[in-house]
Structure formats: structure tokens, C-alpha cells
Amino acid sequence: MDDATFRIPMHGVGGFVSLDAILAVVDGASLEWHLVDIRAIAKRESGVDVLQLEEDVRAHPGGLALTDAALRALARQIDQVIDCEILGLRAERPDASTPDVSIVAFDSTEWIVRLSEAASSRLNQDGRLTLLDVDRAGSARREARSLADGDIVR
């Protein structure tokens, strides 16, 4: 299987799709994540200073390095992502030009998730990505969609 790319609207009939929901379908435990760009709104109760986070990201030209656990914890504290670029790199091959996973948010409208051939091997047996409907509190409500490579979800 070659690289697989999924385009997923953030807002749709099935509900809101958060960064937390996107990460829930990506096996990133063996990856080092690099937060290359972010504009977001934190949950009020989170205590996350988004302006400081944006500044920290800008201070690291290759992206702010995060473990899988740290990225997932951050995602749970974010209410809405406006724009972002997150790269998942294998520790033994940390080449940002060929990430194993690329997650891009564009203008609060859609997610573009690209999985390399290596990362694609972790998709469902039929080569599909199963996305959960998630409410704004981050609670999975139900399995919403099963996406094939190249699907554009409306």
C-alpha cells in the first residue's frame, strides 16, 4: 500500500472533529511528534496559554518535539484548532521531509491526514481509517465514518 491521504471536514453532519479525535485513529506510540505550526483555542478550564504555545513552536524551526503522550494530552486541552501542522517521525529515521504521519488543519474547515506506507499498514484490514464522532468535550459518541484512501468526507 502506498501513502494514504484523508480529507476530513472539521464540522459536518456527524458533529465536530477535534485534534483529539484525529489522534485517536493514528497509532503514534512509536513516533516523535513535531508541532510545526499551530493556531488554536484552548478549553477555558485547561489553563493552556495558547499564545505561549505558539511562541514556543515558532522558537523551534523544525517543530516543537513532543512525545505521543504529550501531544495527546495537549489535544485534550484544545477546544478548536484553527490551523496546524503536526509531523510524526520515527525515532530511527527522524526526517521531516518524509514524515510517517502528517496532520494539517486548515482554517478551521478541514483536516488533511497523510499516512506513509509504513504508517498505512496500521489501518483497518480493508485499508480504511475509522473515525469516531466526538463531541466538543472529547467524548466518543459512536463510530461515524470509515474512510478509504483519498476519500473526501462531506
QUIZI-V884619 format. One record per backbone hydrogen bond with DSSP energy under -0.5 kcal/mol. NH is the residue of the N-H (numbers start at 1). CO is the residue of the C=O. E is the energy in kcal/mol with one decimal. If there is no record, write none. Layout:
nh=NH co=CO e=E
nh=NH co=CO e=E
This chain:
nh=4 co=115 e=-2.6
nh=6 co=113 e=-2.8
nh=7 co=151 e=-1.8
nh=8 co=6 e=-0.5
nh=8 co=111 e=-2.9
nh=9 co=153 e=-0.6
nh=10 co=109 e=-2.6
nh=11 co=109 e=-0.6
nh=12 co=15 e=-0.9
nh=15 co=12 e=-1.5
nh=17 co=10 e=-2.7
nh=18 co=16 e=-0.6
nh=22 co=18 e=-1.9
nh=23 co=19 e=-2.8
nh=24 co=20 e=-1.5
nh=25 co=21 e=-0.6
nh=25 co=22 e=-1.3
nh=26 co=23 e=-1.2
nh=27 co=25 e=-0.5
nh=28 co=26 e=-1.3
nh=31 co=28 e=-1.9
nh=32 co=89 e=-3.6
nh=33 co=31 e=-0.5
nh=33 co=66 e=-2.5
nh=34 co=87 e=-2.7
nh=35 co=64 e=-2.5
nh=36 co=34 e=-1.0
nh=36 co=85 e=-2.2
nh=37 co=85 e=-1.5
nh=39 co=83 e=-2.7
nh=41 co=80 e=-3.0
nh=43 co=77 e=-2.9
nh=46 co=43 e=-1.9
nh=47 co=43 e=-0.6
nh=47 co=44 e=-0.6
nh=50 co=48 e=-1.1
nh=53 co=49 e=-2.3
nh=54 co=50 e=-2.9
nh=55 co=51 e=-2.0
nh=56 co=52 e=-2.7
nh=57 co=53 e=-2.4
nh=58 co=54 e=-2.3
nh=59 co=55 e=-1.6
nh=60 co=57 e=-1.5
nh=61 co=59 e=-0.6
nh=63 co=60 e=-2.5
nh=64 co=35 e=-2.4
nh=65 co=63 e=-0.6
nh=66 co=33 e=-2.9
nh=71 co=67 e=-2.4
nh=72 co=68 e=-2.4
nh=73 co=69 e=-2.2
nh=74 co=70 e=-2.3
nh=75 co=71 e=-2.6
nh=76 co=72 e=-1.7
nh=77 co=73 e=-0.6
nh=77 co=74 e=-1.5
nh=78 co=74 e=-0.5
nh=78 co=75 e=-1.1
nh=79 co=41 e=-2.3
nh=80 co=41 e=-1.9
nh=82 co=39 e=-3.1
nh=82 co=80 e=-0.5
nh=83 co=39 e=-1.6
nh=84 co=105 e=-1.6
nh=85 co=37 e=-2.2
nh=86 co=103 e=-2.6
nh=87 co=34 e=-2.4
nh=88 co=101 e=-3.3
nh=89 co=32 e=-3.0
nh=89 co=87 e=-0.6
nh=90 co=93 e=-0.5
nh=91 co=30 e=-0.8
nh=93 co=90 e=-1.5
nh=94 co=91 e=-0.6
nh=95 co=93 e=-2.4
nh=96 co=94 e=-0.7
nh=98 co=95 e=-1.7
nh=99 co=96 e=-0.6
nh=100 co=88 e=-2.2
nh=101 co=88 e=-1.6
nh=102 co=114 e=-2.4
nh=103 co=86 e=-2.8
nh=104 co=112 e=-2.2
nh=105 co=84 e=-2.1
nh=106 co=110 e=-2.4
nh=107 co=105 e=-0.5
nh=108 co=82 e=-2.8
nh=109 co=106 e=-2.7
nh=110 co=106 e=-1.3
nh=111 co=8 e=-3.3
nh=112 co=104 e=-2.7
nh=113 co=6 e=-2.8
nh=113 co=111 e=-0.5
nh=114 co=102 e=-2.7
nh=114 co=112 e=-0.5
nh=115 co=4 e=-3.1
nh=116 co=100 e=-3.3
nh=120 co=116 e=-3.2
nh=121 co=117 e=-0.9
nh=121 co=118 e=-0.5
nh=122 co=119 e=-1.9
nh=123 co=120 e=-2.1
nh=124 co=128 e=-2.2
nh=127 co=124 e=-2.6
nh=129 co=147 e=-2.8
nh=130 co=128 e=-0.5
nh=131 co=129 e=-0.6
nh=131 co=145 e=-2.8
nh=133 co=142 e=-2.8
nh=134 co=16 e=-0.8
nh=135 co=139 e=-2.0
nh=138 co=135 e=-2.7
nh=140 co=138 e=-0.5
nh=141 co=133 e=-2.9
nh=142 co=133 e=-0.7
nh=144 co=131 e=-1.9
nh=144 co=142 e=-0.5
nh=145 co=131 e=-1.8
nh=147 co=129 e=-3.5
nh=147 co=145 e=-0.5
nh=150 co=5 e=-3.2
nh=151 co=148 e=-2.5
nh=153 co=7 e=-2.0
nh=153 co=151 e=-0.6
